[in-house]
Amino acid sequence: MRSLAKLLLISALWLPLSASALFDQCRDLFPAQQIPSTSQVGRDLCFDDFAIYYSPLDKKPVYTVERLNSEQFQTSRPRRTNQFYEEARLPLSERALLADYRGSGYDRGHNVPAGDMTQDRGMAQSFSLANMMPQARQNNQGIWSKRVEEPTRMYIKRAQGDVYVFTGSVGHAGSIGKSKVTIPSHLYKLVYDPNKKLAWAYWVENTNDAQMSAPISYAELIQKTGIDFHLPIEATNSATGKPAEKGASEPRQRVGAWYPVFFDEYSPDKVAAIISNIKAGRVASIELQYDRNLKLAQNLAQEIGSKSTLQVTLSQSSPPDSPSVSYERNRVIAIVRTK
């Protein structure tokens, strides 16, 4: 009986790969239970709190998905395990190995961040190598962590209802290890808020000196990745940047394009960068969100308003107190909406 069970397991692992992911055990993690469409073949892996569409060829995720909300971030946080492990559900020939990353110069970059996990099991599962991509070290610990993952969590903490987050990488900048784990050229994180019918994507080069740029639209991400995430949001014409034609009576859904700029104190460089983007015609509006530091918010609004024609609005936003989640209450956040 034990031999038969082992044979069945091996047979299941060696079923032909497909470009049609099923995710039978975790469809509820996807918006409206709609699975993205892609020509890339892979294996669907369900975990407790996230799912991965995994590429056996590249030995990293094609994409991952999470369903998150503000209530989850108000619970006690599990201890970070830092225990990376090889994904036993994959055949050996398809796995990334711990040895592949050793001495490679690249971090084991989480697609689903450990910082998003609210349960011990989810935290442990997030360290599967199936959830990793070779990521430039300073990129992983700097721009990606502080200017992609942290702003995404901050948005979710203030959002109403569930927010869906897809993360992945594309391109081929070489490989590492005997398993030939593909080094991606670019990383992305797609954020979808169904309550507001709003979606945007961070798009970052996978280098140590990568620069942060404004998020791209959902339509642009589809064009860059070849993945249709089937979000109920109007895509734009990739050639003209204009919405695809519809009946005149149908309302246009807004495609999100915003990014936050954090001010823990006054920063002339950050203010100058914002004003430069305004003068270049790239900014539609700015909202300054503050909790306790009204004076800093007013000073920023006055300077931006005096050096540009853009009207800046102020909004007090006080997150709920929680014994397990700390907030920077003196921080001011400039929410910059791009044209």
C-alpha positions as CSV (number, residue, x, y, z in Angstrom):
1,M,0.0,0.0,0.0
2,R,2.8,2.4,0.9
3,S,4.6,1.6,-2.4
4,L,1.3,2.3,-4.3
5,A,0.9,5.7,-2.6
6,K,4.4,6.6,-3.5
7,L,3.9,5.6,-7.1
8,L,0.7,7.7,-7.3
9,L,2.5,10.7,-5.9
10,I,5.4,10.4,-8.4
11,S,2.9,10.0,-11.2
12,A,1.0,13.1,-10.1
13,L,4.2,15.2,-10.1
14,W,5.1,14.1,-13.6
15,L,1.8,15.0,-15.2
16,P,2.3,17.1,-18.3
17,L,2.7,20.8,-17.6
18,S,-0.1,23.1,-18.8
19,A,-0.6,26.8,-19.4
20,S,-4.1,26.5,-17.8
21,A,-3.7,26.8,-14.0
22,L,-6.5,25.3,-11.9
23,F,-5.9,26.3,-8.3
24,D,-8.8,24.1,-7.3
25,Q,-8.0,24.3,-3.6
26,C,-7.5,28.1,-3.4
27,R,-9.6,29.8,-6.0
28,D,-11.0,32.1,-3.3
29,L,-7.6,33.9,-3.2
30,F,-8.3,35.3,-6.7
31,P,-10.6,38.3,-7.6
32,A,-14.0,36.8,-8.4
33,Q,-12.2,33.4,-8.5
34,Q,-10.9,34.3,-12.0
35,I,-7.5,32.7,-12.8
36,P,-5.1,34.8,-14.9
37,S,-4.4,33.7,-18.5
38,T,-0.9,33.3,-19.7
39,S,0.9,31.3,-22.4
40,Q,3.7,30.3,-19.9
41,V,3.4,26.7,-18.8
42,G,3.7,26.0,-15.1
43,R,2.4,24.4,-12.0
44,D,-0.2,25.8,-9.6
45,L,0.7,25.6,-5.9
46,C,-1.8,26.5,-3.2
47,F,-0.6,27.6,0.3
48,D,-2.6,28.6,3.3
49,D,-2.6,32.3,2.6
50,F,-1.4,32.7,-0.9
51,A,-1.0,30.9,-4.2
52,I,1.8,30.6,-6.7
53,Y,1.9,29.9,-10.5
54,Y,5.4,28.4,-10.7
55,S,7.6,28.1,-13.8
56,P,9.6,24.8,-13.9
57,L,11.7,26.3,-16.7
58,D,12.7,29.5,-14.8
59,K,12.4,27.8,-11.3
60,K,10.7,30.9,-9.9
61,P,7.1,32.2,-9.8
62,V,5.4,33.4,-12.9
63,Y,3.1,35.2,-10.5
64,T,1.8,35.0,-6.9
65,V,-1.5,36.2,-5.5
66,E,-2.7,37.3,-2.0
67,R,-6.0,38.4,-0.7
68,L,-5.4,40.9,2.1
69,N,-7.4,43.4,4.3
70,S,-6.9,45.9,7.1
71,E,-8.2,43.5,9.8
72,Q,-5.5,41.0,9.1
73,F,-2.8,43.6,9.9
74,Q,-4.4,44.4,13.2
75,T,-3.8,40.9,14.6
76,S,-0.7,39.7,16.4
77,R,2.2,39.2,14.0
78,P,4.0,35.8,13.8
79,R,7.7,35.6,14.4
80,R,9.8,35.7,11.1
81,T,11.2,32.2,10.6
82,N,14.0,32.9,8.0
83,Q,13.9,29.1,7.4
84,F,14.2,28.8,3.6
85,Y,13.4,25.4,2.2
86,E,13.1,23.6,-1.1
87,E,9.6,23.0,-2.4
88,A,9.0,19.2,-1.9
89,R,5.9,19.2,-4.1
90,L,8.0,19.8,-7.2
91,P,10.0,17.2,-9.0
92,L,13.7,17.5,-8.3
93,S,14.4,18.6,-11.9
94,E,12.0,21.5,-11.5
95,R,13.0,22.8,-8.1
96,A,15.2,25.7,-7.2
97,L,17.8,24.5,-4.6
98,L,19.2,26.2,-1.6
99,A,22.7,25.7,-3.1
100,D,21.7,27.6,-6.2
101,Y,21.6,30.9,-4.3
102,R,24.7,30.2,-2.2
103,G,27.5,32.6,-3.3
104,S,25.4,33.8,-6.3
105,G,25.4,37.5,-5.1
106,Y,21.6,37.5,-5.3
107,D,19.0,37.5,-2.5
108,R,16.3,35.0,-2.3
109,G,13.7,37.6,-3.0
110,H,10.2,36.9,-1.7
111,N,7.3,37.3,-4.1
112,V,4.7,37.0,-1.3
113,P,6.4,39.0,1.5
114,A,6.9,37.4,4.9
115,G,5.7,40.8,6.2
116,D,2.2,40.1,4.8
117,M,1.8,36.9,6.8
118,T,-0.5,36.8,9.8
119,Q,-0.3,33.2,10.8
120,D,2.6,31.0,11.8
121,R,2.0,28.5,9.1
122,G,1.7,31.2,6.4
123,M,5.0,32.7,7.7
124,A,6.7,29.4,7.4
125,Q,5.3,28.6,4.0
126,S,6.4,32.0,2.6
127,F,10.0,30.8,2.8
128,S,9.5,28.1,0.2
129,L,12.0,28.5,-2.6
130,A,9.0,28.3,-5.0
131,N,8.2,31.8,-3.7
132,M,11.6,33.2,-4.4
133,M,13.3,34.9,-7.3
134,P,17.0,35.9,-7.7
135,Q,16.8,39.6,-6.6
136,A,19.6,42.2,-6.6
137,R,20.5,42.5,-2.9
138,Q,20.2,46.3,-2.5
139,N,17.0,46.2,-4.5
140,N,15.5,43.6,-2.2
141,Q,16.5,45.3,1.0
142,G,16.0,48.8,-0.2
143,I,13.7,50.1,-3.0
144,W,11.5,47.0,-3.2
145,S,11.0,46.6,0.6
146,K,10.6,50.3,1.4
147,R,9.0,51.8,-1.7
148,V,6.9,48.9,-3.0
149,E,6.0,46.4,-0.2
150,E,5.6,49.0,2.6
151,P,3.4,51.4,0.6
152,T,1.3,48.4,-0.5
153,R,0.7,47.3,3.1
154,M,0.0,50.9,4.1
155,Y,-2.7,51.2,1.4
156,I,-4.3,47.9,2.5
157,K,-4.4,49.1,6.2
158,R,-6.5,52.0,5.2
159,A,-8.7,50.3,2.5
160,Q,-12.2,49.1,2.9
161,G,-12.6,45.4,2.2
162,D,-10.3,42.9,0.5
163,V,-7.4,44.0,-1.7
164,Y,-5.7,41.6,-4.1
165,V,-2.0,41.7,-4.7
166,F,-0.2,39.9,-7.6
167,T,3.6,39.8,-7.7
168,G,6.0,38.4,-10.3
169,S,9.0,39.0,-12.5
170,V,9.8,38.9,-16.2
171,G,12.8,39.0,-18.5
172,H,16.1,37.0,-18.6
173,A,19.3,38.5,-17.2
174,G,21.2,35.3,-16.8
175,S,20.8,32.5,-14.3
176,I,22.3,31.2,-11.0
177,G,23.3,27.8,-9.7
178,K,23.3,24.3,-11.2
179,S,19.5,24.4,-11.5
180,K,19.8,27.5,-13.8
181,V,17.3,29.7,-11.8
182,T,16.5,32.6,-14.1
183,I,17.5,36.0,-13.0
184,P,14.6,38.4,-14.0
185,S,15.3,41.8,-15.5
186,H,12.2,43.4,-14.0
187,L,9.9,42.9,-11.0
188,Y,6.3,43.9,-10.6
189,K,3.6,44.1,-8.0
190,L,-0.1,44.6,-9.1
191,V,-2.5,46.0,-6.5
192,Y,-6.3,45.7,-7.1
193,D,-8.9,47.3,-4.9
194,P,-12.3,45.9,-6.1
195,N,-14.2,48.3,-3.8
196,K,-12.9,51.2,-5.7
197,K,-12.4,49.4,-9.0
198,L,-8.8,50.6,-8.9
199,A,-5.6,48.9,-10.0
200,W,-2.0,49.9,-10.5
201,A,1.3,48.2,-10.7
202,Y,4.8,48.9,-9.5
203,W,7.4,48.1,-12.2
204,V,11.0,48.0,-11.0
205,E,14.3,47.0,-12.7
206,N,16.1,44.2,-10.9
207,T,19.3,46.0,-10.3
208,N,21.0,47.4,-7.2
209,D,20.9,51.0,-8.5
210,A,17.3,50.8,-9.8
211,Q,15.3,54.0,-9.6
212,M,11.7,54.3,-8.5
213,S,9.3,55.6,-11.1
214,A,5.5,56.2,-11.0
215,P,3.4,53.1,-11.1
216,I,2.1,51.9,-14.5
217,S,-1.4,51.2,-15.4
218,Y,-3.1,47.8,-15.4
219,A,-3.2,47.8,-19.3
220,E,0.6,48.5,-19.4
221,L,1.3,45.6,-17.1
222,I,-0.7,43.2,-19.3
223,Q,1.4,44.5,-22.3
224,K,4.7,44.0,-20.5
225,T,4.0,40.6,-19.0
226,G,1.7,38.9,-21.5
227,I,-0.5,38.0,-18.5
228,D,-4.2,38.8,-18.4
229,F,-5.2,39.0,-14.8
230,H,-9.0,39.3,-15.7
231,L,-9.7,42.2,-13.5
232,P,-13.0,44.0,-14.2
233,I,-11.2,47.2,-15.1
234,E,-11.2,49.0,-18.4
235,A,-7.9,48.5,-20.2
236,T,-6.4,51.3,-22.3
237,N,-5.3,51.1,-25.9
238,S,-1.6,50.3,-25.7
239,A,-0.8,52.4,-28.8
240,T,-2.7,55.6,-28.0
241,G,-3.0,55.4,-24.3
242,K,-6.7,56.1,-24.7
243,P,-9.6,53.9,-23.4
244,A,-10.9,51.3,-25.8
245,E,-14.1,52.4,-27.4
246,K,-17.3,51.6,-25.7
247,G,-20.9,52.6,-25.9
248,A,-21.5,56.2,-24.9
249,S,-23.8,55.2,-22.1
250,E,-21.2,53.0,-20.4
251,P,-19.3,54.8,-17.6
252,R,-15.5,54.7,-17.7
253,Q,-13.8,52.9,-14.9
254,R,-10.8,54.7,-13.4
255,V,-7.4,53.1,-13.9
256,G,-5.3,53.7,-10.9
257,A,-1.9,55.4,-11.2
258,W,-0.6,56.8,-7.9
259,Y,2.4,56.6,-5.7
260,P,3.2,57.7,-2.2
261,V,6.0,59.9,-1.0
262,F,6.8,59.6,2.7
263,F,7.9,62.6,4.8
264,D,9.1,61.8,8.3
265,E,10.5,65.3,8.2
266,Y,10.9,68.1,5.7
267,S,13.0,67.0,2.7
268,P,13.8,69.6,0.1
269,D,14.9,66.9,-2.4
270,K,11.6,65.1,-2.2
271,V,9.7,68.4,-2.6
272,A,11.8,69.4,-5.6
273,A,11.2,66.0,-7.3
274,I,7.4,66.5,-6.8
275,I,7.5,70.0,-8.2
276,S,9.6,68.9,-11.2
277,N,7.0,66.2,-12.0
278,I,4.2,68.8,-11.7
279,K,6.0,71.2,-14.1
280,A,6.6,68.3,-16.5
281,G,2.8,67.8,-16.7
282,R,2.9,64.3,-15.1
283,V,0.8,65.0,-12.0
284,A,-3.0,65.2,-11.9
285,S,-3.4,65.9,-8.1
286,I,-1.7,65.6,-4.7
287,E,-3.3,64.7,-1.4
288,L,-1.3,65.2,1.7
289,Q,-2.4,62.6,4.4
290,Y,-1.4,63.3,8.0
291,D,-2.3,62.0,11.4
292,R,-0.7,64.3,14.0
293,N,1.8,66.4,12.1
294,L,-0.6,69.0,10.6
295,K,2.2,71.7,10.7
296,L,4.5,69.7,8.3
297,A,1.5,68.9,6.0
298,Q,0.6,72.6,5.8
299,N,4.2,73.7,5.1
300,L,4.5,71.1,2.3
301,A,1.2,72.2,0.8
302,Q,2.2,75.9,0.9
303,E,5.5,75.3,-0.7
304,I,4.2,73.0,-3.5
305,G,1.3,75.5,-4.1
306,S,3.6,78.5,-4.3
307,K,5.9,76.8,-6.8
308,S,3.3,75.3,-9.1
309,T,-0.3,75.8,-10.2
310,L,-1.5,72.6,-8.7
311,Q,-4.0,72.7,-5.8
312,V,-2.9,70.5,-2.9
313,T,-5.5,69.0,-0.6
314,L,-5.0,68.0,3.0
315,S,-6.6,64.9,4.6
316,Q,-6.3,63.8,8.2
317,S,-6.2,60.0,8.3
318,S,-5.8,58.3,11.6
319,P,-5.5,54.5,11.5
320,P,-7.0,52.5,14.4
321,D,-4.9,51.8,17.4
322,S,-3.6,48.2,17.6
323,P,-1.3,46.5,20.1
324,S,0.4,44.6,17.4
325,V,0.8,47.2,14.6
326,S,2.8,50.4,14.9
327,Y,2.1,53.5,12.8
328,E,4.3,56.5,12.1
329,R,1.8,59.0,13.4
330,N,4.1,62.1,12.7
331,R,4.6,61.0,9.1
332,V,3.0,62.9,6.3
333,I,2.3,61.0,3.0
334,A,2.0,62.8,-0.3
335,I,-0.3,60.7,-2.5
336,V,0.7,61.7,-6.0
337,R,-1.8,60.8,-8.7
338,T,-0.3,60.8,-12.2
339,K,-2.0,61.7,-15.5
